[in-house]
């Protein structure tokens, strides 16, 4: 089986999965059978993001937004002239289970939250929960002028606070004269 047949086979499997979960045919494709990967993106990361989006959409349609243990903590972002402030709501998440990565204009926050474990002697069985648990991952494009080398992260009272210095001289993309 060549690469094109392998891709077509994978697309067929995804369409069948979509049909079995939703009861509807997959949306029609445009003029191209599938979108190209943007040149500025890492192909593996882009494909993983697209798969994550598919899983999220299938979860929404099935009425189970926490499918696969994925959840999205809430994010707020403030921009100042000299600093960017990002807060992420992470109640019940241990400091040791949070990872922050910055590079190529992207900030990635990931980690996991576990369900409350049973205490010694308790005879309770979890029947219902509204607090999602499991892995999470948020990716945020950084504003122009963000200096990731000075990034500071602090988790306090269930809120992750990220402070990123910003070069006040960088306000917009550069215009280049074409000769």
C-alpha positions, -999 to 999 in steps of 0.1 A, spaced: 0 0 0 15 33 -10 13 65 11 -17 80 -8 -37 48 -4 -27 47 33 -40 83 38 -72 76 18 -77 45 40 -73 66 72 -97 92 59 -123 64 52 -119 51 87 -124 85 102 -155 91 80 -170 58 91 -162 67 128 -179 101 123 -210 84 107 -212 58 135 -210 84 163 -232 112 147 -255 92 124 -247 117 96 -223 116 67 -190 134 70 -192 170 56 -182 172 20 -146 182 12 -137 213 -8 -119 213 -41 -89 197 -24 -94 163 -7 -76 175 24 -60 207 36 -23 212 33 -1 217 63 8 253 68 46 258 62 51 275 95 38 245 114 56 214 125 38 186 106 36 162 135 22 189 158 -3 200 132 -16 165 126 -19 159 164 -38 192 168 -62 182 140 -68 148 156 -74 165 189 -100 188 172 -117 158 157 -119 140 190 -133 171 207 -159 175 180 -169 139 182 -171 142 220 -194 173 217 -217 155 193 -219 124 215 -227 146 245 -196 136 264 -172 166 264 -147 148 287 -141 119 263 -105 106 266 -99 126 298 -92 158 278 -103 190 293 -96 227 287 -89 249 316 -101 285 313 -75 311 302 -74 349 305 -47 371 288 -39 407 295 -14 427 274 5 457 288 32 478 272 60 460 291 44 427 301 19 400 291 -1 384 319 -18 350 314 -39 332 340 -50 296 338 -77 282 361 -63 249 375 -82 241 407 -71 208 421 -40 205 399 -7 197 417 22 220 409 43 190 399 19 180 372 20 213 353 44 219 324 50 252 306 69 254 273 75 285 252 91 287 217 85 299 182 59 324 193 38 297 210 31 291 247 21 255 256 6 247 290 -1 210 298 -5 187 327 -31 166 344 -56 166 372 -66 134 391 -99 126 407 -100 128 444 -86 94 456 -105 75 482 -91 80 518 -82 50 540 -114 33 552 -138 52 529 -163 30 511 -174 55 485 -177 49 447 -176 79 424 -210 81 406 -211 116 392 -185 144 387 -187 178 370 -150 185 375 -131 170 345 -100 151 353 -72 137 332 -48 154 308 -51 189 295 -32 210 270 -36 246 260 -16 263 232 -16 301 231 0 323 204 22 349 221 17 386 212 44 404 192 74 414 213 70 387 240 104 378 255 100 342 266 135 341 282 120 362 311 89 341 315 78 336 352 52 310 363 36 307 396 7 284 407 -12 299 437 -47 291 449 -56 270 419 -46 297 394 -14 295 372 -1 330 366 24 335 338 42 368 334 61 374 302 82 405 296 74 424 264 95 446 242 75 479 241 91 488 208 75 459 189 39 468 182 31 454 148 45 434 120 72 451 99 63 465 65 89 457 38 92 478 7 94 457 -24 117 471 -50 
